[in-house]
Amino acid sequence: MWPLRTDRLRIDLFTPGDVDAMYAYQRLPEVARYLYRPPHTRERSAQVIDEVAHGSPWTQAGDRLVLAVRRARSPEPIGEIVLKLDDPRARQVEIGWVFHPRHGGKGYATEAASAVAAAAFRTLGAHRLFARLDTRNDASTRVCERLGMRREAHLVENDHDGTDWSSEYVYGILARELAGRR
């Protein structure tokens, strides 16, 4: 199934050589602020790549695919798309994305998420795809809406980062809904 290709992007598994590129964006506080965890150390980026470089068996709740998003003409990842199998029986899959801010505003997240969402339905057999995001994350809200996802929930002050409360949106789309948009 990998790599996926779009007009401008190649989406595939991370390799051990991608550690510095992942660390370049995962270490940034402005990236981590919406990810429910602190910024990565270089060691944490290396550990994540070691865990995900071979894909996933995609059979149990919690199995995940962390995919590198690369510009078609460049080997360096500019971000990532994450798919997590939430419920194998009900075929519920969570999608998320993280991109280096210097590549923001160019449509890469929407383009990559659209390709991966289609693959999740077509190849991985997902019935429903959903995204959870901090309500302050306007860029991710726009990506969800461009994908045709509907806002299904607004969870008020459901997370605490040790300093402050934050709220969360849940967006979702069904396989037949995405197919109808194409």
C-alpha positions in Angstrom: 0.0 0.0 0.0 2.9 2.3 0.6 4.0 4.6 -0.9 1.0 6.6 -1.7 1.5 9.4 -4.2 -0.3 12.6 -4.9 0.5 15.3 -7.4 3.0 16.9 -4.9 3.6 14.3 -2.2 4.9 10.9 -1.4 3.5 9.2 1.7 5.4 6.2 3.1 6.8 4.6 6.2 9.5 6.4 8.2 13.1 5.1 7.9 15.9 5.4 10.5 17.4 8.1 8.3 14.4 10.4 9.0 15.1 11.0 12.7 16.6 14.5 12.3 13.7 15.6 10.0 11.1 14.3 12.4 12.9 15.9 15.3 13.1 19.2 13.5 9.3 19.7 13.8 8.4 17.4 16.8 10.8 19.4 19.1 8.9 22.7 18.5 6.7 23.9 21.3 4.2 25.4 18.8 3.8 21.9 17.3 3.5 20.0 20.6 1.0 22.4 22.2 -1.9 20.6 20.5 -0.6 17.0 20.8 -1.4 16.2 24.4 2.3 15.7 25.2 5.6 17.6 25.5 7.9 18.3 22.6 10.1 15.4 21.5 13.7 15.0 22.3 15.9 13.7 19.5 16.0 10.4 21.4 12.2 10.2 21.5 12.0 10.9 17.7 14.4 8.0 17.1 12.4 5.8 19.4 9.2 6.6 17.6 10.7 5.9 14.2 12.2 2.6 15.5 8.7 1.6 16.7 6.8 2.5 13.5 9.3 2.0 10.7 8.0 -1.5 9.9 4.3 -0.6 9.8 1.6 -2.3 11.9 -0.2 -5.6 12.0 -3.5 -3.6 12.0 -5.4 -6.1 13.9 -5.8 -4.8 17.5 -7.1 -1.6 19.1 -4.2 0.8 19.4 -2.3 -0.5 16.3 -1.0 2.5 14.4 0.6 3.6 11.2 2.8 6.7 11.4 3.5 7.8 7.8 6.1 10.2 6.6 4.9 12.9 4.2 7.5 14.0 1.7 7.4 16.4 -1.1 7.6 14.4 -4.4 11.1 15.7 -5.3 12.6 15.6 -1.8 13.5 12.7 0.5 13.1 14.7 3.7 9.8 14.4 5.6 7.9 17.6 6.1 5.3 16.1 8.4 3.4 13.0 9.2 -0.1 11.4 9.1 -1.1 9.0 11.8 -3.7 6.3 11.6 -4.7 4.5 14.8 -7.1 1.5 14.8 -9.5 2.5 17.6 -12.0 -0.4 17.4 -11.3 -3.3 15.0 -14.8 -4.8 15.3 -16.5 -1.5 14.4 -13.7 -0.5 12.0 -13.2 2.9 13.7 -9.9 4.6 12.8 -8.5 7.8 14.2 -6.5 10.1 11.8 -4.1 12.9 12.8 -1.4 15.0 11.3 1.7 16.9 12.3 3.6 19.2 9.9 6.6 21.4 10.2 5.3 25.0 10.5 7.5 26.2 7.7 5.4 24.1 5.3 2.1 25.4 6.6 -0.4 27.1 4.4 0.5 25.2 1.3 -2.3 22.6 1.4 0.1 19.7 2.2 -1.8 18.5 5.3 -5.1 18.4 3.4 -3.6 16.7 0.4 -1.8 14.1 2.5 -4.8 13.5 4.8 -7.1 13.1 1.9 -4.9 10.5 0.3 -4.5 8.6 3.5 -8.2 8.8 4.4 -9.1 7.2 1.0 -6.5 4.5 1.6 -7.9 3.8 5.1 -11.3 3.2 3.7 -10.3 1.4 0.5 -7.4 -0.7 1.7 -7.5 -0.9 5.5 -11.3 -1.5 5.5 -12.2 1.4 7.8 -15.9 2.2 8.2 -15.6 5.5 10.1 -12.6 7.9 10.3 -12.4 10.4 13.1 -10.1 13.1 14.3 -9.7 14.6 17.8 -8.3 18.1 18.0 -7.8 20.9 20.4 -10.5 23.6 19.8 -7.8 26.2 19.5 -6.2 24.4 16.6 -7.7 26.4 13.7 -5.5 24.9 11.0 -6.5 21.3 11.9 -10.2 22.3 12.1 -9.9 23.7 8.5 -8.2 20.4 7.3 -11.1 18.4 8.8 -13.7 20.6 7.1 -11.8 20.4 3.7 -11.9 16.6 4.0 -15.7 16.8 4.4 -15.6 15.7 8.0 -18.5 16.8 10.3 -18.0 18.1 13.8 -19.6 15.4 15.9 -18.6 16.5 19.4 -17.3 19.5 21.4 -15.8 18.2 24.7 -15.5 21.1 27.1 -12.4 21.2 29.3 -11.7 17.5 28.9 -7.9 17.7 29.1 -5.5 19.4 31.5 -1.9 19.9 30.6 -0.7 20.6 34.2 -1.3 24.3 33.8 -4.6 24.9 32.0 -7.8 23.2 30.8 -8.4 22.7 27.1 -11.4 21.6 25.1 -11.6 19.2 22.1 -13.5 18.8 18.9 -14.2 15.4 17.4 -14.7 15.3 13.6 -15.9 12.2 11.7 -16.7 10.9 8.3 -18.0 7.5 7.0 -16.6 5.6 4.1 -19.7 6.1 2.0 -19.6 9.9 2.7 -16.0 10.2 1.5 -16.8 8.1 -1.6 -19.7 10.4 -2.4 -17.4 13.4 -2.4 -15.0 12.0 -4.9 
